[in-house]
Amino acid sequence: MANYKSGEALIGVLNAHGVDKIFLNPGFEFIDILSNVAAARVGGGESPQLVLCLDESVTASAAYGNYMVTGKPQVIMVHSELGSLQLGGNLQNLQWGRVPALILAAYQDVDIQRTLWNGLPYDQGSIVRNSVKYDRRLNGDEDLHEVLTEAFRIACTEPAGPVYLCFPMRYLYGEIEKPEKPPAPEETASLPALDMGVLGQMADILIEAKNPLLVSGNAGRYPQNVAALISLAETLGASVLTGYSWMNFPSNHPLCVGIEQIGGSCKKDAGYDDADVILAIDYAMPYVGSTPPPKQETKILHIDVDPLTQGRLLWGRGADIFMKADSREAIPAMEGLLKDRITSDKRAQIDERFRRIATRNEETRKGWYAAAREQSSAEPVSADYLCYCINQVIDEDTIVVNHTLSHCASVTEQIVRTKPATWFGCPSGAIGWAPGAALGAASASKGAMVVAIMTDGGFVWGCPTSALWTSANYRFPFLAVICNNRGYGAIRDVQLEMLGNAHPSEQFIAESAVEFSLDYALIAQGAGAFGRTVAKSEDVLPALKEALAAIRNGKPAVLDVRLLR
Ligand SMILES: Cc1ncc(C[n+]2csc(CCOP(=O)(O)OP(=O)(O)O)c2C)c(N)n1
């Protein structure tokens, strides 16, 4: 049998798994791979594109962003233990976001720091072990096709997640046997067939509920689920709270009470209000759940791929009934059961409830928009007005990436999303996600604009020079709108609450180490992006239009919007 280069083998496996981009920061272990990919692409061959990220943290957030748009498994390459350490909190974000991603890194096979202080051998996998589904140290004899195919299978099996492989430095330099058949993906373990008995039990509880609430977190990662959820909600006349991480349900639908707000938002309105039964579909708790949680007596029905929901019980107490299932099957099946079981009397009650919810939601929404318009000349700029303006300038295909805390409520109230895959958020807690996630989304967006709304802290944690350089260099443009409240608002707010009525002096706040301010527009310009500071309400719309014109021309853009707080 003929041999071929490891690099060609790697490209073959990646092609077979639909991998289009490799987000990387290189080390010596990848030199041959870089040459193989470059040769394949220069020669017009099929190969993923190498996307250089100047900080490893961005390799992970960009892979996350690319996955959100493509739904395809991702590949990240980082240099040995050093690159692995630099992945930082964005590794945990991959895990919480259930992103199927292969992380490849060599290990040092010469003695650099081979033993720990207590004499035990250095364990590179332990750097990532808390935040990946699986990690494996290869000894170098393994067949590359088999290793990679198995790693993809594990990463893609529900609940999906990141997988880490480390290998000897020269593992990817050699030649290996070329298989007779081209590599192909392995089947992932299928989810159990629907348990119609349990689904029927849930349907009966929902039919008897006075105020059922449908909560969906990740169902929208399958675009067809959006239409299916609309049908289900309309059949049941149920309110819908759509999750923070994916676009699951049109936020302007008469039954939609809104987009979930994560904890830390200054308005603190979870939307669970009067629900007596919650049907949570593809839902896991965000890092900081919304407050207040549902009432103790509210029944929770839960359909998800992960019975452990990553070890975090829903709202701290778990579900009354749980079913492990594929939401693409469960949602239409539940609708079918409801249609069969809803009597004509019940139908009349449901129709009445539908009208009541629709009227209430319309009033609420009018209130949100009126409040934003009232602040159209506020100085400094209000978050409601900023988000209201963003909503005016985006179109229905724009991909909105949101990672806000203090201003989360303003974003979720003012931004309307109607089409699948046009809204993404980070369910996890490491805040430096948005710049890279926006970059990754832009790398896959096929012409749709990407607008990311983020905190000032998140912009800095997100390694903006790295994310913006890559965006500019590869022409994967996105607009970053920074909600600049001059520091760590969520922490400052809790601190002020703890101080009660005492009004701290400016010096006291300064000594408290929660405030900072940088010139983000200048940072953007230094990285090759359009950058502008916006301090006045009258400048918000013109600045947004100017920034969008820049991204339409292929250049990333940053608006540093100075908010009241
Ligand atoms: C990477 C990371 N470091 C620290 C924290 C702890 N933390 C939670 S909220 C917060 C303040 C966040 O400030 P910012 O991102 O600017 O948002 P704001 O609260 O101002 O809306 C911090 C530091 C975190 N969640 N993630």
The ligand as a Tripos MOL2 file, in Angstrom:
@<TRIPOS>MOLECULE
LIG
   26    27     1     0     0
SMALL
NO_CHARGES

@<TRIPOS>ATOM
      1 C1        -12.9990   36.1160   32.1480 C.3       1 LIG1
      2 C2        -13.7650   36.5610   33.3620 C.ar      1 LIG1
      3 N1        -13.1140   37.2030   34.3700 N.ar      1 LIG1
      4 C3        -13.8110   37.6200   35.4600 C.ar      1 LIG1
      5 C4        -15.1490   37.3730   35.5840 C.ar      1 LIG1
      6 C5        -15.8960   37.8050   36.8540 C.3       1 LIG1
      7 N2        -16.8820   38.8560   36.5310 N.ar      1 LIG1
      8 C6        -18.1850   38.5940   36.4590 C.ar      1 LIG1
      9 S1        -19.0940   39.9270   36.0290 S.2       1 LIG1
     10 C7        -17.7310   40.8960   35.9330 C.ar      1 LIG1
     11 C8        -17.8350   42.3390   35.4860 C.3       1 LIG1
     12 C9        -18.0060   42.3670   34.0180 C.3       1 LIG1
     13 O1        -17.8140   43.6430   33.4780 O.3       1 LIG1
     14 P1        -18.1620   43.8980   31.9570 P.3       1 LIG1
     15 O2        -17.8310   42.7010   31.1560 O.co2     1 LIG1
     16 O3        -17.5720   45.1770   31.5290 O.co2     1 LIG1
     17 O4        -19.7560   43.9990   31.9650 O.3       1 LIG1
     18 P2        -20.6950   44.9650   32.8090 P.3       1 LIG1
     19 O5        -20.8720   44.2810   34.1340 O.co2     1 LIG1
     20 O6        -19.9950   46.2630   32.9420 O.co2     1 LIG1
     21 O7        -21.9510   45.0390   32.0550 O.co2     1 LIG1
     22 C10       -16.5780   40.1860   36.2700 C.ar      1 LIG1
     23 C11       -15.2180   40.7600   36.3390 C.3       1 LIG1
     24 C12       -15.7720   36.6820   34.5110 C.ar      1 LIG1
     25 N3        -17.0610   36.3540   34.5320 N.pl3     1 LIG1
     26 N4        -15.0720   36.3000   33.4160 N.ar      1 LIG1
@<TRIPOS>BOND
     1     1     2 1
     2     2     3 ar
     3     2    26 ar
     4     3     4 ar
     5     4     5 ar
     6     5     6 1
     7     5    24 ar
     8     6     7 1
     9     7     8 ar
    10     7    22 ar
    11     8     9 ar
    12     9    10 ar
    13    10    11 1
    14    10    22 ar
    15    11    12 1
    16    12    13 1
    17    13    14 1
    18    14    15 2
    19    14    16 1
    20    14    17 1
    21    17    18 1
    22    18    19 2
    23    18    20 1
    24    18    21 1
    25    22    23 1
    26    24    25 1
    27    24    26 ar
@<TRIPOS>SUBSTRUCTURE
     1 LIG1         1 GROUP 0 **** ****
